[in-house]
Amino acid sequence: DYAEATDNPKWKGLTWGMLPLHASGIAACTYHFFYNPSSLQFLVSTQAGLTLLGNITVAIAAFRIALSNGWTIGDLNPFPRS
């Protein structure tokens, strides 16, 4: 497990953050597997919601990993320090 190898448990958050993205893919595959019937139209909204949730949770997890590795908001400055 990468979190234990790096001694940084924040990596486990990334794994959990990706779970809604996996569920989103399953929703899309299910919808298309049954040839897009109108009775399964709710899966389109479910997929959109899970994708949004997954993107947010992965962004939060990546932010937490960056902070744990010493990243600061000042690192976003594109101009060299003088």
C-alpha positions in Angstrom: 0.0 0.0 0.0 1.5 3.3 -1.1 0.4 5.2 1.9 2.4 2.9 4.2 5.4 2.8 1.8 5.6 6.6 1.8 4.5 6.9 5.5 1.9 9.4 4.4 -1.7 8.3 5.2 -3.1 11.1 3.1 -2.8 8.9 0.1 -5.6 6.7 1.4 -7.9 9.7 1.0 -7.2 9.7 -2.8 -8.3 6.1 -3.0 -11.6 6.9 -1.3 -12.0 10.1 -3.3 -11.8 8.0 -6.5 -14.7 5.8 -5.5 -17.5 8.1 -6.8 -15.7 8.3 -10.1 -15.7 4.5 -10.4 -19.4 4.4 -9.6 -20.0 7.1 -12.3 -18.3 4.8 -14.8 -20.5 1.9 -13.7 -23.6 4.0 -14.1 -22.6 5.0 -17.7 -21.8 1.4 -18.7 -25.1 0.2 -17.3 -27.0 2.8 -19.2 -25.3 2.0 -22.5 -25.3 -1.7 -22.0 -29.1 -1.7 -22.0 -29.2 0.5 -25.2 -30.1 3.8 -23.6 -33.7 3.1 -22.6 -35.8 6.0 -21.3 -36.6 3.9 -18.2 -32.9 4.2 -17.2 -32.6 7.9 -18.0 -32.1 8.6 -14.3 -28.6 7.0 -14.6 -27.5 10.0 -16.7 -28.2 12.3 -13.8 -26.7 9.9 -11.4 -23.5 9.7 -13.5 -23.3 13.5 -13.6 -23.7 13.8 -9.9 -21.2 11.1 -9.1 -18.7 12.6 -11.5 -19.1 16.0 -9.8 -18.7 14.4 -6.4 -15.7 12.4 -7.5 -13.9 15.4 -9.0 -14.4 17.4 -5.8 -13.3 14.6 -3.5 -10.2 13.9 -5.7 -9.3 17.6 -5.7 -9.6 17.7 -1.9 -7.5 14.6 -1.5 -4.8 16.0 -3.9 -4.8 19.2 -1.9 -4.3 17.3 1.4 -1.5 15.3 -0.1 0.2 18.5 -1.4 -0.1 20.2 2.0 1.3 17.1 3.8 4.4 17.3 1.5 5.1 20.9 2.3 3.3 22.7 -0.5 2.1 26.2 0.2 -0.2 28.6 -1.6 2.9 30.8 -2.3 4.1 28.0 -4.7 1.4 29.1 -7.1 3.2 32.4 -7.9 4.3 32.1 -11.5 6.8 34.9 -11.2 10.3 34.3 -9.9 11.0 35.6 -6.4 13.5 38.5 -6.4 
